[in-house]
Amino acid sequence: MAKPSSHSRSFFFLGLLAIASLIIIGSFFRQLFNDNFPKLNTVSKDNSIIVPTTERVSDPLVTVVPKNENPSPLPISSDPVIGAKNPLVTIVEFGDFECSDCASVSENLYQILSDYPDTVQLVWKDYPLPKQHLYSEISAQAARCAQEQDSFWEYHDVLLLSQAQFSDEPWSTFAEELGLNVGDFDNCLQSESTKSMVLEGYFLARSLGLQVVPTLYIGDQVIAGNVGVEDIKRIIDEKISEN
């Protein structure tokens, strides 16, 4: 029997070297992935709290969100704010005015502000989802135009209570009902700066990997979906006890 040529042996050893290299590279990237992508948490849309898990969730009522390893997104000067002037706890809400869960959670958040008047502040950040909600962007822009006349939260409430009317594009009508200057409001609604302000919140939410509205940041805790008052209170009380 003929002995393998030196050429064949070279290919054999090169093949072994290539396989070993792939194994080492694969191990490196697997470790890198595990180090940089935290374990997942689940949030039930039926008012349950986040539960740490690494399992794939099959329940359609459960939303999976990544645990936040970074500080809560900081409020900026253009963000609408309501509640305590010097809060111990700040809630940052990413919301969409055409989202039914946002309407439900808004009532819960107002209850929270009533229960913690000197402790909790609520910050709004726009996260319109136009692929799901046709009027999400324009309604967000309209609310920002109401903000120009110091009426963001009043307009916010009207929008969330009137989602069924959005197909009539009632933005100026709502402004008139609230006693706003409709001419200034309409000019604002056509402004590129207003559109940019809404997009700023959208791109921030995307950079954070948010997929659900509403999403609430309460300190370093993230919850999403139709979250109940008691769940929010439990997190707030934990944050207060940490101070």
C-alpha positions in Angstrom: 0.0 0.0 0.0 1.3 3.4 -0.9 2.2 5.8 1.9 0.3 9.1 2.0 2.2 11.8 0.3 3.6 14.8 2.2 1.1 16.9 0.3 -1.8 14.9 1.6 -0.5 15.0 5.2 -0.2 18.8 4.9 -3.9 19.1 3.8 -4.9 16.8 6.7 -3.1 18.9 9.3 -4.4 22.2 7.8 -7.9 20.7 8.1 -7.4 19.9 11.7 -6.1 23.4 12.3 -9.1 25.0 10.6 -11.5 22.9 12.7 -9.7 23.8 15.9 -9.8 27.5 15.0 -13.5 27.4 14.3 -14.1 25.8 17.7 -12.1 28.5 19.5 -13.8 31.3 17.6 -17.2 29.8 18.3 -16.5 29.6 22.0 -15.3 33.2 22.0 -18.5 34.6 20.4 -20.8 32.4 22.5 -19.2 33.8 25.6 -19.3 37.3 24.2 -23.0 36.9 23.5 -23.7 35.6 27.0 -21.8 38.5 28.6 -23.5 41.2 26.7 -27.1 40.0 26.4 -28.7 39.7 29.8 -31.3 37.1 30.9 -34.8 37.9 29.8 -37.7 38.9 32.0 -41.4 38.3 31.4 -44.2 40.8 32.0 -47.8 39.5 31.8 -50.2 41.8 30.1 -52.7 40.6 32.7 -51.1 42.8 35.4 -48.4 40.4 36.6 -44.9 41.6 37.4 -41.6 40.8 35.7 -40.3 37.3 36.4 -36.6 36.5 35.6 -36.5 33.7 33.1 -34.2 32.3 30.4 -37.0 30.1 28.9 -38.9 30.9 25.7 -42.4 32.0 26.7 -45.2 30.4 24.8 -48.0 32.2 26.6 -49.4 34.8 24.1 -50.4 37.1 27.1 -46.8 37.3 28.2 -44.4 39.9 26.9 -40.7 39.2 27.0 -38.4 42.2 27.6 -34.7 42.4 28.4 -33.7 43.3 31.9 -32.4 46.8 31.9 -28.7 46.8 32.8 -28.4 50.6 32.2 -29.9 53.6 34.1 -33.4 54.8 33.2 -33.4 57.1 30.2 -32.9 60.6 31.6 -35.6 63.2 31.0 -34.7 66.0 28.7 -36.0 69.5 28.6 -38.5 68.8 25.9 -40.1 65.9 27.7 -43.5 66.5 29.3 -43.4 66.0 33.1 -46.0 65.8 35.7 -46.0 65.0 39.5 -43.5 65.7 42.2 -41.1 68.6 41.7 -38.3 66.8 43.6 -39.1 63.2 43.1 -37.6 60.2 44.9 -38.8 58.0 42.1 -39.1 58.9 38.4 -41.3 56.9 36.0 -40.3 57.3 32.3 -43.1 56.1 30.0 -42.6 55.3 26.4 -46.1 55.5 24.9 -48.3 55.6 21.8 -51.6 57.5 21.8 -53.3 54.9 19.7 -52.4 52.1 22.0 -55.3 50.7 24.1 -53.0 49.5 26.8 -51.5 53.0 27.1 -55.0 54.3 27.8 -55.5 51.7 30.6 -52.0 52.3 32.1 -52.5 56.0 32.0 -55.4 55.7 34.5 -53.1 53.6 36.7 -50.3 56.1 36.5 -52.6 59.0 37.5 -53.6 56.9 40.5 -49.9 56.5 41.4 -49.4 60.2 41.1 -52.3 60.8 43.5 -51.0 58.2 46.0 -47.4 59.5 45.9 -47.9 63.3 45.3 -44.5 64.3 46.8 -42.5 61.3 45.7 -43.2 60.2 42.1 -42.7 62.1 38.9 -44.0 60.9 35.5 -42.1 61.6 32.3 -43.5 61.0 28.8 -41.5 59.9 25.8 -43.1 59.3 22.4 -42.9 55.8 21.0 -45.3 55.8 18.0 -45.7 52.5 16.2 -47.1 53.4 12.8 -47.0 49.9 11.4 -49.6 49.0 14.0 -51.3 52.3 14.6 -52.1 54.5 11.6 -52.5 57.7 13.5 -49.8 57.2 16.1 -47.3 59.7 14.7 -49.7 62.5 13.9 -51.4 62.1 17.3 -48.0 62.4 19.0 -47.2 65.5 17.0 -50.6 67.0 18.0 -49.9 66.4 21.6 -46.5 68.1 21.2 -48.2 71.1 19.7 -50.6 71.3 22.7 -47.4 71.2 24.8 -46.3 74.4 23.0 -49.3 76.0 24.6 -48.7 74.4 28.1 -51.5 71.8 27.6 -49.7 68.6 26.9 -51.3 66.5 29.7 -54.8 67.8 28.9 -54.4 66.9 25.3 -52.8 63.6 26.3 -55.9 62.7 28.2 -58.3 63.7 25.4 -56.3 61.6 22.9 -56.3 58.5 25.1 -60.1 58.8 25.8 -60.9 59.5 22.1 -59.0 56.8 20.1 -62.1 55.8 18.3 -62.3 59.2 16.7 -58.8 59.3 15.2 -60.0 58.3 11.8 -61.8 61.7 11.6 -58.4 63.4 12.2 -59.8 65.6 15.0 -56.5 67.2 16.1 -57.6 70.8 15.6 -61.0 70.1 17.0 -59.5 68.8 20.2 -57.3 71.8 20.4 -60.3 74.1 20.0 -62.2 72.2 22.7 -59.3 72.8 25.1 -59.2 76.5 24.3 -55.9 76.5 22.5 -55.0 78.9 19.7 -56.0 76.8 16.7 -53.9 78.8 14.2 -50.7 78.4 16.2 -51.6 74.7 16.8 -52.1 74.0 13.0 -48.8 75.8 12.2 -47.0 73.7 14.8 -48.6 70.5 13.4 -46.9 71.2 10.0 -43.6 72.0 11.5 -40.6 69.8 10.8 -39.3 70.5 14.3 -42.4 68.9 15.8 -42.0 65.8 13.7 -38.3 65.6 14.8 -39.2 65.9 18.4 -41.5 62.8 18.1 -38.9 60.9 16.1 -36.3 61.6 18.8 -38.4 59.5 21.3 -39.0 56.8 18.7 -35.3 56.4 17.9 -34.4 56.4 21.6 -36.9 53.6 22.2 -35.5 51.6 19.2 -32.0 52.0 20.5 -33.1 50.5 23.8 -34.7 47.6 22.0 -38.2 48.3 23.2 -40.9 46.4 21.4 -44.0 47.0 23.5 -46.1 50.0 24.4 -46.4 51.2 27.0 -43.0 50.5 28.5 -42.2 52.0 31.9 -38.8 52.6 33.4 -39.0 52.8 37.2 -35.5 53.4 38.2 -33.5 50.5 36.8 -36.6 48.3 36.5 -38.5 47.9 33.2 -42.1 46.8 32.9 -44.2 46.7 29.8 -47.8 46.1 28.7 -51.0 46.6 30.7 -49.4 46.8 34.1 -51.6 47.2 37.3 -51.4 49.8 40.0 -50.2 47.3 42.7 -47.4 46.1 40.6 -46.2 49.7 40.0 -46.6 50.5 43.7 -44.5 47.5 44.7 -41.6 48.6 42.5 -41.9 52.2 43.8 -41.9 51.1 47.4 -38.7 49.1 46.7 -37.1 52.1 45.1 -38.1 54.4 48.0 -36.6 51.9 50.6 -33.3 51.9 48.7 -33.0 55.7 49.1 
